[in-house]
Amino acid sequence: MNPVEGPRPHRRALLKGGLVLGAAAAFPLGGAGLARAASGPAIADCSAWGARPSAGPVKILTAPPQKIIVHHTATPNVTDLGQAQAFALARSMQNWAMDTNHWIDTGQHFTVSRGAHVMEGRHNSLAALQDGAHTVEAAHCAGQNTVAIGIENEGTYTTVEPGSSQYAALVELCAHICRQYGLRAYQIYGHRDFNATACPGDRLYAMLPRLRRDVAARIGGDATAPVWPLLRAGDSGDRVRALQHLLAKRGAAITADGAFGPATEKAVRDFQTLVTATADGYAGNQTWHQLVAPVRQGDTGEAVKAVQLLLTARGVPTGAFGPGTGAAVTAFQNTTGLPADGVADARTFSRLLG
């Protein structure tokens, strides 16, 4: 081990999807060093901490992210809180990602060190954040790398919590990301909400409700996260039918008959395996989080069918997902205290299933 670079991360090789195929979109880069928006934290870009060039083109997606996913690095809880240590961590993580996992670059978008230093991870993540309309495809959470911003927090938070300065920096970064991308505080999750992993550690994961509340205190809104039902073999009804529509959207060859039989159980297990969720055949937290994506006016297909049947089951007429379904979603959101934007996002979907 090179003492200058510090310890290598020991994250499990579960963060799949790092290799990006195809040419990168043209994207203007900001100046090197520390960047600070009017209301955001100082963020050291890749050049500031001495990043290697990416091994291939970094893909810029022409859509903003839908959520934030919080991680821990599972590295030692160092007592050196200086910037040099933080930059050494960033280099070590990039080396691990590129040399051990053979990814094109660091997996996450941003890193918060034990000393509260915030750093860009994958190249172009900071420029995309400053732009507020694009996302860099990353490699931090299987099944979510094109729709979620990944934040690594230096340390291991299984039995201890992050220090107050590090936590405050995480709050500030999350609030800034939410402002830039129009995200809400309840759209902050932990890695284990999606994949079969202990990340971000029991103690940091238990702090996520507080993190959402603290971010909501800065940006406004309700911090209550989605709550999902647990469906299993033998269950039946509209919730099962909605699940079947969502599985069909992901390629499962099943009929939405409302009966959770062997075919549905196999489809659930196959999907869980695909996205590296816990493959137990039960449709719970990880499965719903991976299946549900925002549905809005103009969309078509199986996910729209799922929203419509759940609205109909609650006595709300829909029609095609044009103005009728959009109005129905808005009406439902109004009656349940949700932001009435007509978009069936994860929290709206979870309330429909409740």
Summary of the structure (lengths in Angstrom):
residues: 354
radius of gyration: 20.5
end to end distance: 51.4
largest distance: 64.9
contacts: 1208
relative contact order: 0.11
helix: 38%
strand: 10%
